[in-house]
Amino acid sequence: MGEGILLSAADIDFMVHGVFSYELFGQTVWITTTHVCVLIVMLVIIGFCIAANRAVKHADEVPGTFQNIVELVVEMLDNMVGGVMGKFAVGFRNYIGTIFIFILLSNISGLFGLRPPTADYGVTFALGIMTFATIHFNKFKHQKVKGVIRGLCDPWPIWAPINVIGDVAVPISLSLRLFANILSGVVMMALVYGLLSKIAIVWPAALHVYFDLFSGAIQTYVFCMLTMTYITDACTTD
């Protein structure tokens, strides 16, 4: 029985494959399914943006379906950013809107047979680093060096090392939370299709709705909400 389980487990596909490789500075570099899926998501976003730009430039007094969708997306994102960041929303709504759409499309790409790019830590960690850089750029911009040092020494100078660790942990916690939640869904679906392939008909669609759509939307909102909270805190001066 144990051997049977091992044999069945060998057929589980987590959709991590090397597409092709090339040599760079004597090292073999692989282009994987993650790179391909990121490219597909980016092309979808670029295509949508080009179509949206044309729709807005040639907007009708009575908007059509696509124009309504574009206006609805922009309005929802503006309201979300404005509700959290207040007076700082104007400078960051483009950034927050971009990462929101990218993460959301990446998370729900599993519905279309792709491996979600956010199930790869290399993608989520890059997003975390971008947010980390944005936070500290604005912290030095608004609080100046004196304010940053005062914040690190709050409430007492002896707490400075702990505060530094807390700052460094921000991109790690952001990226790991998103990565782990999306990867768990990918693993669960791979187990369902790998071990229950004979009866995995129709009913796994409900699991896709939960792991890819519901959980993906929640994790997108959490990542962006934390990003907005950290940036707003960095822009706020005493």
C-alpha positions as a Markdown table, in Angstrom:
| # | Residue | x | y | z |
|---|---|---|---|---|
| 1 | Met | 0.0 | 0.0 | 0.0 |
| 2 | Gly | 2.9 | 2.4 | 0.9 |
| 3 | Glu | 4.5 | 1.6 | -2.5 |
| 4 | Gly | 1.2 | 2.4 | -4.2 |
| 5 | Ile | 1.0 | 5.8 | -2.5 |
| 6 | Leu | 4.6 | 6.6 | -3.6 |
| 7 | Leu | 3.9 | 5.5 | -7.1 |
| 8 | Ser | 0.8 | 7.7 | -7.2 |
| 9 | Ala | 2.6 | 10.6 | -5.7 |
| 10 | Ala | 5.2 | 10.4 | -8.4 |
| 11 | Asp | 2.5 | 11.4 | -10.9 |
| 12 | Ile | 1.7 | 14.6 | -9.1 |
| 13 | Asp | 2.5 | 17.6 | -11.3 |
| 14 | Phe | 3.1 | 20.9 | -9.5 |
| 15 | Met | 3.5 | 22.6 | -12.9 |
| 16 | Val | 7.1 | 23.7 | -12.3 |
| 17 | His | 9.0 | 22.8 | -15.5 |
| 18 | Gly | 12.0 | 24.1 | -17.4 |
| 19 | Val | 10.9 | 25.4 | -20.8 |
| 20 | Phe | 14.4 | 26.0 | -22.2 |
| 21 | Ser | 17.8 | 26.9 | -21.0 |
| 22 | Tyr | 20.7 | 29.1 | -22.2 |
| 23 | Glu | 24.3 | 29.8 | -21.1 |
| 24 | Leu | 25.1 | 33.1 | -19.4 |
| 25 | Phe | 28.7 | 33.7 | -18.1 |
| 26 | Gly | 29.3 | 30.0 | -18.0 |
| 27 | Gln | 26.1 | 29.3 | -16.0 |
| 28 | Thr | 23.0 | 27.5 | -17.2 |
| 29 | Val | 20.0 | 29.7 | -16.8 |
| 30 | Trp | 16.5 | 28.1 | -17.2 |
| 31 | Ile | 13.4 | 29.8 | -18.4 |
| 32 | Thr | 10.6 | 28.1 | -16.4 |
| 33 | Thr | 6.8 | 28.0 | -16.5 |
| 34 | Thr | 6.8 | 30.8 | -13.9 |
| 35 | His | 8.6 | 33.2 | -16.4 |
| 36 | Val | 6.1 | 32.2 | -19.2 |
| 37 | Cys | 3.1 | 32.7 | -16.9 |
| 38 | Val | 4.4 | 36.1 | -15.8 |
| 39 | Leu | 4.9 | 37.1 | -19.4 |
| 40 | Ile | 1.3 | 36.0 | -20.2 |
| 41 | Val | -0.1 | 38.0 | -17.3 |
| 42 | Met | 1.9 | 41.1 | -18.4 |
| 43 | Leu | 0.7 | 40.8 | -22.0 |
| 44 | Val | -2.9 | 40.6 | -20.8 |
| 45 | Ile | -2.4 | 43.7 | -18.6 |
| 46 | Ile | -0.7 | 45.6 | -21.5 |
| 47 | Gly | -3.4 | 44.6 | -23.9 |
| 48 | Phe | -6.1 | 45.7 | -21.5 |
| 49 | Cys | -4.3 | 49.0 | -20.9 |
| 50 | Ile | -3.9 | 49.8 | -24.6 |
| 51 | Ala | -7.6 | 48.9 | -25.2 |
| 52 | Ala | -8.6 | 51.0 | -22.2 |
| 53 | Asn | -6.6 | 54.0 | -23.4 |
| 54 | Arg | -8.3 | 53.9 | -26.7 |
| 55 | Ala | -11.7 | 53.5 | -25.2 |
| 56 | Val | -11.1 | 56.6 | -22.9 |
| 57 | Lys | -9.7 | 58.7 | -25.8 |
| 58 | His | -12.7 | 57.9 | -27.9 |
| 59 | Ala | -15.2 | 57.9 | -25.1 |
| 60 | Asp | -18.9 | 58.2 | -26.0 |
| 61 | Glu | -21.5 | 60.2 | -24.1 |
| 62 | Val | -23.3 | 56.9 | -23.6 |
| 63 | Pro | -20.5 | 54.6 | -22.5 |
| 64 | Gly | -20.4 | 51.1 | -23.9 |
| 65 | Thr | -19.8 | 47.9 | -21.9 |
| 66 | Phe | -16.0 | 48.0 | -22.1 |
| 67 | Gln | -15.9 | 51.7 | -21.2 |
| 68 | Asn | -18.1 | 51.0 | -18.2 |
| 69 | Ile | -15.8 | 48.2 | -17.1 |
| 70 | Val | -12.7 | 50.4 | -17.4 |
| 71 | Glu | -14.4 | 53.3 | -15.4 |
| 72 | Leu | -15.6 | 50.8 | -12.8 |
| 73 | Val | -12.1 | 49.3 | -12.3 |
| 74 | Val | -10.5 | 52.8 | -12.0 |
| 75 | Glu | -13.2 | 54.1 | -9.7 |
| 76 | Met | -13.0 | 51.1 | -7.4 |
| 77 | Leu | -9.2 | 51.2 | -7.2 |
| 78 | Asp | -9.2 | 55.0 | -6.6 |
| 79 | Asn | -11.8 | 54.6 | -3.8 |
| 80 | Met | -9.8 | 51.8 | -2.2 |
| 81 | Val | -6.5 | 53.8 | -2.2 |
| 82 | Gly | -8.2 | 57.0 | -1.2 |
| 83 | Gly | -10.0 | 55.4 | 1.7 |
| 84 | Val | -6.8 | 54.1 | 3.2 |
| 85 | Met | -4.1 | 56.7 | 2.3 |
| 86 | Gly | -6.2 | 59.9 | 2.4 |
| 87 | Lys | -4.3 | 62.9 | 1.2 |
| 88 | Phe | -1.4 | 60.7 | 0.1 |
| 89 | Ala | -3.5 | 58.7 | -2.3 |
| 90 | Val | -2.8 | 60.8 | -5.4 |
| 91 | Gly | 0.8 | 60.0 | -5.5 |
| 92 | Phe | 0.4 | 56.2 | -5.0 |
| 93 | Arg | -2.8 | 55.2 | -6.7 |
| 94 | Asn | -1.0 | 54.2 | -9.9 |
| 95 | Tyr | 1.5 | 52.0 | -8.1 |
| 96 | Ile | -1.1 | 50.4 | -5.9 |
| 97 | Gly | -3.5 | 49.9 | -8.8 |
| 98 | Thr | -0.8 | 48.3 | -10.9 |
| 99 | Ile | 0.4 | 45.8 | -8.3 |
| 100 | Phe | -3.3 | 45.1 | -7.3 |
| 101 | Ile | -4.2 | 44.2 | -10.9 |
| 102 | Phe | -0.9 | 42.2 | -11.4 |
| 103 | Ile | -1.3 | 40.2 | -8.2 |
| 104 | Leu | -5.0 | 39.5 | -8.8 |
| 105 | Leu | -4.5 | 38.3 | -12.4 |
| 106 | Ser | -1.6 | 36.2 | -11.3 |
| 107 | Asn | -3.6 | 34.6 | -8.5 |
| 108 | Ile | -6.6 | 33.8 | -10.6 |
| 109 | Ser | -4.5 | 32.6 | -13.6 |
| 110 | Gly | -4.9 | 29.0 | -12.2 |
| 111 | Leu | -8.5 | 29.2 | -13.4 |
| 112 | Phe | -7.2 | 29.2 | -17.0 |
| 113 | Gly | -4.7 | 26.3 | -16.6 |
| 114 | Leu | -1.6 | 28.4 | -15.7 |
| 115 | Arg | 0.6 | 28.1 | -12.7 |
| 116 | Pro | 0.0 | 31.3 | -10.7 |
| 117 | Pro | 3.3 | 33.3 | -10.8 |
| 118 | Thr | 2.7 | 34.3 | -7.2 |
| 119 | Ala | 3.2 | 30.7 | -6.2 |
| 120 | Asp | 6.9 | 31.3 | -6.9 |
| 121 | Tyr | 8.8 | 33.1 | -4.1 |
| 122 | Gly | 11.0 | 34.9 | -6.7 |
| 123 | Val | 7.9 | 36.8 | -7.8 |
| 124 | Thr | 6.4 | 37.7 | -4.4 |
| 125 | Phe | 9.8 | 38.6 | -2.9 |
| 126 | Ala | 10.4 | 41.1 | -5.8 |
| 127 | Leu | 7.0 | 42.6 | -5.0 |
| 128 | Gly | 8.0 | 42.8 | -1.4 |
| 129 | Ile | 11.3 | 44.5 | -2.2 |
| 130 | Met | 9.5 | 47.1 | -4.4 |
| 131 | Thr | 7.2 | 47.9 | -1.5 |
| 132 | Phe | 10.1 | 48.0 | 0.9 |
| 133 | Ala | 12.0 | 50.5 | -1.3 |
| 134 | Thr | 8.9 | 52.6 | -1.7 |
| 135 | Ile | 8.3 | 52.7 | 2.0 |
| 136 | His | 11.8 | 53.8 | 2.9 |
| 137 | Phe | 12.2 | 56.3 | 0.1 |
| 138 | Asn | 9.1 | 58.1 | 1.3 |
| 139 | Lys | 10.2 | 57.7 | 4.9 |
| 140 | Phe | 13.4 | 59.6 | 4.2 |
| 141 | Lys | 11.6 | 62.0 | 1.9 |
| 142 | His | 8.9 | 63.1 | 4.5 |
| 143 | Gln | 10.5 | 62.4 | 7.8 |
| 144 | Lys | 14.1 | 63.2 | 6.9 |
| 145 | Val | 17.1 | 61.5 | 8.4 |
| 146 | Lys | 16.4 | 62.9 | 11.9 |
| 147 | Gly | 12.9 | 61.6 | 11.9 |
| 148 | Val | 14.0 | 58.1 | 10.7 |
| 149 | Ile | 16.6 | 57.9 | 13.5 |
| 150 | Arg | 14.0 | 59.1 | 16.0 |
| 151 | Gly | 11.6 | 56.4 | 14.9 |
| 152 | Leu | 14.2 | 53.7 | 15.2 |
| 153 | Cys | 15.0 | 54.8 | 18.8 |
| 154 | Asp | 11.3 | 54.9 | 19.8 |
| 155 | Pro | 10.5 | 54.4 | 22.7 |
| 156 | Trp | 14.1 | 54.1 | 23.9 |
| 157 | Pro | 17.4 | 53.9 | 22.0 |
| 158 | Ile | 18.0 | 50.4 | 23.2 |
| 159 | Trp | 15.0 | 49.3 | 21.0 |
| 160 | Ala | 16.8 | 50.4 | 17.8 |
| 161 | Pro | 18.1 | 46.9 | 16.9 |
| 162 | Ile | 14.6 | 45.4 | 17.3 |
| 163 | Asn | 13.0 | 48.2 | 15.2 |
| 164 | Val | 15.6 | 47.6 | 12.5 |
| 165 | Ile | 14.7 | 43.9 | 12.5 |
| 166 | Gly | 11.0 | 44.9 | 12.3 |
| 167 | Asp | 11.7 | 47.1 | 9.2 |
| 168 | Val | 13.8 | 44.4 | 7.5 |
| 169 | Ala | 11.0 | 41.8 | 8.2 |
| 170 | Val | 8.4 | 43.8 | 6.2 |
| 171 | Pro | 9.3 | 42.6 | 2.7 |
| 172 | Ile | 9.8 | 39.1 | 4.0 |
| 173 | Ser | 6.5 | 38.9 | 5.8 |
| 174 | Leu | 4.6 | 40.5 | 2.9 |
| 175 | Ser | 6.1 | 38.1 | 0.3 |
| 176 | Leu | 5.9 | 35.0 | 2.4 |
| 177 | Arg | 2.2 | 35.6 | 3.3 |
| 178 | Leu | 1.3 | 35.9 | -0.4 |
| 179 | Phe | 3.6 | 33.1 | -1.6 |
| 180 | Ala | 2.5 | 30.6 | 1.0 |
| 181 | Asn | -1.2 | 31.1 | 0.6 |
| 182 | Ile | -1.1 | 30.8 | -3.2 |
| 183 | Leu | 1.4 | 27.9 | -3.2 |
| 184 | Ser | -0.9 | 26.0 | -0.8 |
| 185 | Gly | -3.7 | 26.2 | -3.3 |
| 186 | Val | -1.5 | 25.0 | -6.1 |
| 187 | Val | -0.3 | 22.1 | -4.0 |
| 188 | Met | -3.8 | 21.1 | -3.0 |
| 189 | Met | -5.1 | 21.2 | -6.5 |
| 190 | Ala | -2.0 | 19.2 | -7.7 |
| 191 | Leu | -2.8 | 16.5 | -5.0 |
| 192 | Val | -6.4 | 16.4 | -6.1 |
| 193 | Tyr | -5.6 | 15.9 | -9.8 |
| 194 | Gly | -2.6 | 13.6 | -9.1 |
| 195 | Leu | -4.1 | 11.3 | -6.5 |
| 196 | Leu | -7.8 | 11.5 | -7.4 |
| 197 | Ser | -7.4 | 11.8 | -11.1 |
| 198 | Lys | -10.0 | 9.1 | -11.8 |
| 199 | Ile | -12.8 | 10.9 | -9.9 |
| 200 | Ala | -11.5 | 14.5 | -10.3 |
| 201 | Ile | -14.3 | 15.4 | -12.7 |
| 202 | Val | -16.3 | 18.6 | -12.4 |
| 203 | Trp | -16.2 | 18.9 | -8.6 |
| 204 | Pro | -12.7 | 20.3 | -8.5 |
| 205 | Ala | -14.1 | 23.4 | -10.1 |
| 206 | Ala | -15.5 | 24.4 | -6.7 |
| 207 | Leu | -12.0 | 24.1 | -5.2 |
| 208 | His | -10.6 | 26.3 | -8.0 |
| 209 | Val | -13.2 | 28.9 | -7.2 |
| 210 | Tyr | -12.0 | 28.9 | -3.6 |
| 211 | Phe | -8.2 | 28.6 | -4.0 |
| 212 | Asp | -7.8 | 30.7 | -7.2 |
| 213 | Leu | -10.6 | 33.2 | -7.1 |
| 214 | Phe | -11.7 | 33.7 | -3.5 |
| 215 | Ser | -8.4 | 33.2 | -1.7 |
| 216 | Gly | -6.5 | 34.9 | -4.6 |
| 217 | Ala | -8.7 | 38.0 | -4.2 |
| 218 | Ile | -8.3 | 38.1 | -0.4 |
| 219 | Gln | -4.5 | 37.8 | -0.6 |
| 220 | Thr | -4.4 | 40.5 | -3.2 |
| 221 | Tyr | -6.4 | 42.8 | -1.0 |
| 222 | Val | -4.3 | 42.0 | 2.1 |
| 223 | Phe | -1.0 | 42.6 | 0.3 |
| 224 | Cys | -2.2 | 46.0 | -1.1 |
| 225 | Met | -3.8 | 47.0 | 2.2 |
| 226 | Leu | -0.6 | 46.4 | 4.1 |
| 227 | Thr | 1.4 | 48.2 | 1.5 |
| 228 | Met | -0.8 | 51.2 | 1.7 |
| 229 | Thr | -0.7 | 51.2 | 5.5 |
| 230 | Tyr | 3.1 | 51.0 | 5.6 |
| 231 | Ile | 3.5 | 53.8 | 3.0 |
| 232 | Thr | 1.0 | 56.0 | 4.7 |
| 233 | Asp | 2.8 | 55.6 | 8.0 |
| 234 | Ala | 6.1 | 56.4 | 6.3 |
| 235 | Cys | 4.7 | 59.6 | 4.8 |
| 236 | Thr | 3.2 | 60.7 | 8.1 |
| 237 | Thr | 5.3 | 63.2 | 10.1 |
| 238 | Asp | 4.8 | 64.1 | 13.8 |
